[in-house]
Amino acid sequence: MIAEELINTMIPPLKLSDDSGKALVWMEELRLHQLPVVEGGQFIGMLEEDSLFENEEAENPVREFALSAQDASIHYSQHFLDVIRVACALEVGLVAIEDEEGKYLGVVTLEDTVQAFAKTTSVDSPGGILVLKMLQTDYSLAEISRLIEAENVKILSLNLASDPDDSAKIRVTIKVNQADLTRIIATLERFGYSIVAQFHEPDNDNYQKERLDALMKYLDI
């Protein structure tokens, strides 16, 4: 998904000639703390709600206010995750989208982007989540997938992140289509993987029955 697909058409841009009263009304109606300002078809920055409250004159034109986040823009064809990157770096809730010539196309909200991210990472899908910790050199997607799929479980999403406690290690967050992770955890631990977090609801009755059946088979009863 690219940034252009997430443009929120309900958020209008302000012009330098607009007055601060209009800006406040729009912010209140849209429940936003900032709005994009466009001049000559180009994004020039964000007008912050706080700066409006600091000014006693309610009808001052936007041009009299200092704009923030002049760099809060990306190309329309960039990946939507770039919206999150820019928004977090500049601490803004909106990111402007521009075409090849730098013309303003609209804005994408951080909230809409997070929702899109949730859909692509199967957050809404039922299942379980587990987090592995390992050396970067020990990471093998092929091996992890093989071990998990050997338990007749499908990986819905997988993400890597640096381990905050050890720069030489990474944390692998895996979402699978099964809520009961008991068998998967046992398999991964048997192959030396360290499980640092797990979020699941084990079906104890089924698991205990499987263990009993395995024991009966072993004893040939």
N, C-alpha and C positions, 0 to 999 in steps of 0.2 A: 504494500500500500504506500502511495506517495503522498506528500504533504497536501497537494492540491485537492485530493479527495476528501480531506477533512475540513476544508474551509467552511467557517460558520457564517452563512449569509444573513443571519439575524443581527450581526454586530456591524453597525455602520461606522465609517471613519469620520473623524472631525476634520474641519478645515481651519486654517489659522484665523479666518474671519469669524468663525463661530464664537459665541459668547460662552462664558463659564457656566452660566445658568443652564444653558442647553446641555452642556456636558454633564452637569450634575444630574439632571433629569434622566438622561440616557443611562448613566451609570446606575442610578437607582432602579430604573425599569429593568435593566439587564442584569442587575446584581453583580456588577463588576467594579473593580477598584482602579481601573485604568482603561483608556481607550486609545486606539491608534490615531495618529494625526497624519494626514496626507496633504501634500501641496504639489500642484503640477503633476498629479498622477503618481507621485513617488512618496513612499513612506519616509517620514522624517523623525519619528520618535513616538513615545507614549506620553499621554497626559495623565498624571497621577491624581487620584481623588484627594490625597493628603495636601497636595499643593493648592488645590482649590479651596479647601477649608481654611488654609493659612491666610488666604487673601480676603480682606474685608469687603472688597467690591465684587458683588455677585454677578455683574454683567461685563466684566473685563473680557476682551477678546482673548482667544487661546494663544495668540502670538505673544502675549505679554507674560506667559508662564514658561518656566524652564521645562523642557521635555526630557524624559529619561529614556533609557534603553534604545538609543538610536541604532544600535546594531542588532536589535531583536528581529531579524528577518532571515529567511532562507529562500532558496530557489524552489519553484513549484514542483520540480521533479525529484527533489531529495526525499529520502526515506522518512516516513513519519516519525521515526525515533529521533531524528535530528531536531524535531520540535522540542522533545523532552530535554535533549542536550542543551539547546540554546536557552530554553526557559529556566532550567536549573542554574546554568552558568550566570545568567543575568538577573535571576530571581524575579521573573515576570510570569504572569498568567496567560499572556497572549503572545503569539509570534506571528509577524507579518509574512505573507507569502508574495513573492515577486516573480515576474516572468523573465524571459531572457534579456530584456532591455531594462530591467530594474523597475518596471511598472508595477504598481500595487494591485494585487488581485483580491486580497481579503486577509482575514486572520484565522488562525487555528488556536483554539483554547487548549490549555494544558489538560483540562478535565476531559475534553473529547479525545485527546490523544491517549490519555491513560485508559479510557474505555476501549479504544481501538487496540491498545496493547494487551488488555485483558482478554480480548477475543482471540487474538493471534496466539496467545500463550495458553489457551484452553482453561482459563481460570473458571469459566462458567461450567465447564464439563465436570461431571461427577468423577471421583477417583481419589487417589492419595498422592501425597507429596513427600519426598524424602530428600535429604541433603547429605551429600558425601564430601569428605575432606581428604585431599591427597596432594602429593607433590605434583607440580606441573608436568614433570617428565613421566609420571605414572599414568597420566590421563589417556584413555583409549576409548573413544566413542564406540568403536566396533565391539570391544570386549564387554563394555557395560550393557550395550544393547543386546548382545548375545545372551548374557546371563539373565537379563530381565525377561526377554522374549521366550527363553527356555521355560519360564513359568507360565506360559500362555497369557502374558500381559503385554499390552501395547504402550509404548512411550508416546504421550501426547505432546510434551514439550520438554526442552532441556536448556538450561542456562548456566553459563560459567561466570564466576566472579572471583576476584582476588580475596584471599583469606585475610581478614583484618588483623589476625594475630601472628601471621607468618607470611612474609612476602614471597617465600619460595613455594607456597602451597596455594591451591585454589579450592573453591567450593562449587560443587556441581549440584544444582537443584533440578530434580526430575519430577515431572507430573506424569502419572500413569492412569490408565482407565480402570483401575481396581482400587477400591477403598481399603481392603485388607492387605496390608503390606508385609504381613508376618513372614510368609514364605520367601518373598523377594529379599527382605532384610537378612534372613537366615542364609540365603544363597550368597549374597554379596559379602557378608561377613566371613563366610567360609572361604571365600577367595581373597580375603585380606583387606577388604574395603572398610573404611571407618565411616559409620553413620553418625552424624552429629545432630541431626534433627529428623523427626518424622511426624507426619500429620495424617492419621488414618483411624479407621474404626474397625478393629479386627473382629471377624466373625468367629468368636471363640468356639461356638458349638460345632460349626463345620470343621474348623481346624482340629479340634480335639477328636472328632470322629475320624478324620483322615489319619491322624496319628495312631488311633486305636486300630483302624483297618490295616495300617502298615505293620503294626506290631503283630496282629493276628496272622497276617500273611507271612511274616518272618517266622513265627512260631508254628506255621502250618496248621492253624486251628480252624 
